[in-house]
Amino acid sequence: MDPILVLVLTLSCLFLLSLWRQSYERGKLPPGPTPLPIIGNILQIDVKDICQSFTNLSRVYGPVYTLYLGRKPTVVLHGYEAVKEALVDHGDVFAGRGRLPVFDKATNGMGIGFSNGSVWKNTRHFSLMTLRNLGMGKRSIEDRVQEEARCLVEELRKTNGSPCDPTFILGCAPCNVICSIIFQDRFDYKDRDFLNLLEKLDEISKILSTPWLQEDDNHPLKNNFEHLAITVTDLFIGGTESMSTTLRYALLLLLKYPHVTAKVQEEIEHVIGKHRRPCMQDRSHMPYTNAMIHEVQRFIDLVPNNLPHEVTCDIKFRNYFIPKGTTVITSLSSVLRDSKEFPNPEKFDPGHFLDENGKFKKSDYFMPFSTGKRICAGEGLARMELFLFLTSILQNFNLKPLVHPKDIDITPMLIGLGSVPPAFQLCFIPS
């Protein structure tokens, strides 16, 4: 037989087999758009606006639907009810970490962020226990964050009110907090070892900032020392990059909306004054400042589609069958920007977290740290840093933009899994 004919017949059979397998699997899974062989539904997703693509698909197929990102199915959960039902009500089943090739290669299934099964459970337990032993959740940690806030203010004073890009300084402060916890000491912002650490963390973040895809590799834990090193790296990346980005975005929004800044500074003046250091006890007496910080996190939507999850066993979810090992994407953006919970969700408004009496109002829809079993392990520290750093900055400086507030661009740039603010400069004018 002609070799070319054999090749054509073989490829045709493989093509038909692929179509049959996808059709068979789709019959059990939640509904979704018909995938193409091999590439699946990738052409139906706008990589420049993945969140909007997910929203558009949810309008057609409902809050639980299936996409093929390649040859394997991925279940997408859209909206508060679906996300909460999966990550909280069925937390154990949805506690697996979905596969991302770049993270698999970087971590080999180790660390706290991208491990699974007993490795993840034991590592998370060990990490939380160790961090508590090192002071996490205790007064000593607040002292360390307060000291870092003081150093941050002193570094900002050195700019002498001149235009500056705050990226570097806002990266130093949260990184130093992690250093003070793990190494029991902080570094000068110009220390060579500290600068080298920041450079390495930045390089890692850039490598990991690539579009999400699936793969099947599963690497067993082989090297305990490497596992420990990756776990510590996870803590530094999570505690430095996300916090630096959030602080940077907060300053950009405060520049854009000076009336919000003025209200926060008025509250700081009333509760704290000019000479006492802010402390966490102040937060309960500062509803507007607390609401502003919550609104920053809601509005910037730092990780719109969360890190991917994976079901740890077969489950019947809303009358659909989701087999063990299926990747699940939970749209945090659809929760944080729910128009029923947050009227005009595209508008930056601290009033989203205030009641009619101006008191702080909690919301179950506030999920910037995710929720359930895989919720960010450093949530408490992050909340403390945001409050103490931002109040310390606004207590000591007036923020001056280089352009009129109406011309400030606050459009996020999606890089990999996260949203980052556009580059900008400002002046820190001593108050």
N, C-alpha and C positions, 0 to 999 in steps of 0.2 A: 504494500500500500504506500502511496505517496506520503513521505514524511510531513509535508505541509498539510495534507488532508488529516493525518493523524493528529497533528498539533491543533488544527481547527476544531476537530471533534472533541479532543480532550478539553480545550478551553470552553467549548460550548457546554460540555457536561458539568464542568466546575461552575460555570455561570448559573446553570439551571439548579445545581445543588445548592448554591448560595441563595438563590431566590427561594427555594423550597424551605431551607432552614430558617430564613428570616420570616417567611410567612407562618411557619409552624410556631416559632417563638412569639410572634406578634399576637397570635391567637390567645395566648395565656396572659400576656403583659397588658398594662394599661394602653389605651389607644394612643395613636400618634401618627404623624405623617409617614407616608410610604417611603421607605429608604431605598436608595440605589445600591446595587451590589458593590461591595468593597468599601466605598466611601460613605455609605449610609446617608444621613441627613445633613452632612457638613455644608453643602451648598445652600441649604435653607436657613443658615444661621449667619447673621451679619457679625463678623468678628469685631467690628468697630463699635457695635452696640448689642452685645450679647443679651443684656437684660431686657431690652425692648423686644428682641427676637423671642425670648422666653415668654414675655407678656403676651405678645401677639399669638403665639402658639397656645397659650393657656385659654385665650378667648375662644379658640376653636375646639380644643380637646379637653378643656376643664383643668382643674388644679393639680391633677395627677396624670401625667402622660409620658410616653416613651419616645426617646430619640436614639438614633444610631449614630454615634460619633465614631465612624469606622464600621467594623463588622459586628461590634458587640453593643447590646442595648444599654441605655442609661435612662433611669427613671428620673423625671424632673418633678419636684414638688413646688407648687407656686401658691403663695398666700399663707396667712397666719395659721389657719385651721389645719391645713395639710402638714405644714412644717412642724407645728407643735405636736400634732398627733403622732408623727413619726419619731421626732427626736426626744420627746418627753414621754408620751404615753407608751411608746414602744422603744424606749431608749436603748435597751440592751441589744435589740435586733438591728437597729440602725447605727450602732456604735462603731462599726468597722470603718477603716479609712480607705477611701477609693484610691485607685492607682493613678499616679501621674508620673510619666516616664522620667522627667528631669529630677523629681524628688527621689524616685526609686534608685536612680544612678548615684545621687548625692548621698543618700542615707543608707542604702542597702537594707531597708526595712528596720533600721535601728532608730534610736532616739524616742522622743515623746510625741512628736507631731505626726509622723508618718509610719509608725509601727502598728501592728495589729495583734489581736489575740492576747495571750498571756504576757507576751513581751510588752505590749502597750499597757496593760493593766498594772503589771508589776513596776514598770518604769514610771508611770504616772503616780502611783502610790508612793514609791520611793522618793520621787522628785518633790512631791508636796510635803512629805514628812521631813525631808532634809531642809527644804526651804523654811518650814516652820521652826525647825531646830536652829536655823541661822537667823531667825528673827521675823520671818514673814508673818504679817498679821499682828505683830506686837508693836508696842510703843517705840522700840528701838528702830524699826523700819521707818516710822514717821520721822524720827530724828534724822535719819540718813537722808530722806527725801527733802526735809526742810534745809539741811545743810547744803544739799546739791542745788536747791532753789536759790539759796543765798549766793553760791558760787556762780550760778547762771546769771543772776542779776549783776554781779560784779563784772562778768565777761561782757554783758551787754552795755555796761557803762563805758567800757573801753572803746566802744564804737563812736563815742563823743557826739552822738546824734547824727552821725553821717549815714548816708544810704548804705544798707548792707543786705546781703542775702542771708537769712537766718538759718539756712539748712544745716550748716556745719555745727553751729553752737547748739541748736535744738536736737542734734544727734548725739552730742557729747553728754548732755545732762542725763537722759534716760539710760544710756550705756553705762555711765558711771554709777548709777543706782544699782544696776545688775552686778557691776564689779564690786561694789561695797557689800553686796549680799554674798556673792560667791567667794571673793577673795578677801572679804572683810576689810577692804581699804578702797579708797577712791584714788583717781589719778588727776594730776594737773592736765588741763586741756591741751597743753603743748608737750606732754610727756611722749617720748619717742615710742615706747611700747604701746601706750594708749592709742596713739595715732596709727600705729601699725595694725592694732586690733580693729579700729574703725574702718581702716582701708580694706581689711580682709572681709569684714562683715558686709561692706558695700559691694565688694566683688561677688560674694556669695549671693546677695540679694539680686544683683543684676543677672547672674547666671540662672537663678530660679524664676526670674520674671519673664517667662515664656508662655505662650498660649497653652492651655490645658489640653491634653490628649490622653488616651487610655493605652495601657499595655498590660501584659499578663505576668510579668516576672514576679516571683515571690522569693525573696532572699532570706534564709534562716539566719538567726543570730549566731555569729561565729566568734566574734572578738569582743570581750567585755570592755576592754579599754577603749576600743573604737566606739563602742556603744555609748559609753560614758561621755566621750568627747563630743559625739553627735548630739547627745541630750543637752549638754551645756551649750553647744552652738544653737540648738533650738531655742533655749531660754534667752540667749543674747539676741538672736534674730527677732523673736517675738517681742522681746522687751525693749528693743532699740528701734527697729525700722518702723513698726506700726505706731509706736508712741511719737517718734519724730515726725512722721507724716501727719498724724492727728494734730499735734501742736502747731505744725506749720500751716495746716489748713485752717485751724482755729484763728490764727493771727490774720490770715488772708480774709476770712469772713468778718472779723472784727474791724478790719480796714474798710471793707465794703459797706458795712452797716454801723457807722459811727454812733447812731442813737442807741444801739445795743451796748456798745462799748461804754458809753456814758452812763447807762443804767447800772452796769456791772461795777464801774468805778465808784459810783455813788453808794452802792451797797457795801463795797469794800471800805470806803471811808467811814460809813456809819457803824459797821460791825467790828472792823479790825483797826481802822485808823492808819496813820502813816508810819508808826515806829515799831509796832509789834509784828512779829512774824506770823503769817497765816498758819493755822493749824486745822486739823480735820474736824475738831469740835465746832469750828466756825460754819461748816457747810450747812448744818441743820438750821442756822439762822440766816442763811443767804439763799433763799429760794430762787431768785432770779439768776444768780450766778450758776447755781446747780442746774437750772433749766437750760441756760445757755450752753453749758458743757454737754448736756444730754442731746441738745438740738444739733450741736456740732457733729457729734458721733452719728446721729440719725441722718443728718443731711449729707454728710460726705460719703456715707455708705461704703466704708473702707474696703470690705471684701464682699462685693455684691452677691456673689453666688456661693459664698462659703467655701471651705475646703471640701472636696468630694467625700461623701460617705459611702459605705458599702454594707449591704445586709449580711449579717453573720450566719443566717440560716433561712430556709424557705419561710415565707410569710404570706398570708392572705391579708392584703391591705386594701380596704374599701372595695371588697369583692373582686380585687385583681390578685393574680398570683405573681409574686416577685421572688425568683429563685435566689438561693444563696450565692453570694459573690457578685450580685448585680450592683453596679455603681449607681449612687443616688446623688443628685444635685439638689440642694435646698436653696431656693431663692430668698436670701435674706433681704434683698432689695424690695421684693414684693411685700415683705412684712414691714420694713422700716418706712415704706412709702405708701402704706395703705391709706386711701383717702377717707375712709370712714373713721379711722382712729386718729389720723392727722390731717385735718382739713387743709387743702392747698399744700400737699406734701412736697411740691417742687419749690416751695418758698421757704427760706430760712427764717424761722420764727420761734424764739424761745417760749412763746405762748402755747406751743404744742404740749409743754410739760408744766403748765400752770393752770390752776382751777380759777373759777370766777372771783375768788377772794385773793388771788395772787400767791397762793400757797403752792409748793411743789407738788406735782401730780405724777405718780408712777404710772407706767404703762407696761402691760405684759408683751406688747409689741416691740419693746426696746430690746433688740437682739444683736447689737454690734459685735458682741463677743461670742455669738452663736448661742446655743442652749443645749440642754441635755447632757449626756455622758461626755461629750467631746467639747464642752464649753471651755473657753480659754482658761488655762490654769493660773494665769497672772491677772485675772480680771480685777481683783481687789487692789493690787499694786498699781495697775493702770489707772483706776479711778482716783487713787490717792495722788499720783503724779500729775494727772490732768488738773486736778483742783489746786494743788499747792504750786505747781509751776505757773499756771495761768494767773492765779490771784497774785502771786509774787511779782510777775511781770507788770500786771496792770496796776498794782499798788505803787510801783516805782517809776513807771514810764507812761507817757502818752504816745500812742502809735500814730505816726505820720506817714501817709501814703505818698508816693511820688507822682501819682496822677489823681484826678478827681475820682471819688468813690464810684460814681456811676460808670466810669470807664474801666474799673477793675474787673478782670476776667476771672470768674470762679468756676469755670467749666472744668470738670475733672478729666484727667487723662488716664485711661485704663491701661496699665502696664502689667501684663501677666494676670495674676489673680486679684490685684488690688487697684483701687483708685488713688491717684496722687494729684496734688494741686499743681497748676502751672507755675513756672518759676516766677518769682517776684522779689522786689526789694522794698524795704521800708526804713524809716528812721525811728529809733528809740529815743524819745526826748525825755530826759529826767523831769519828773513832776515835783 
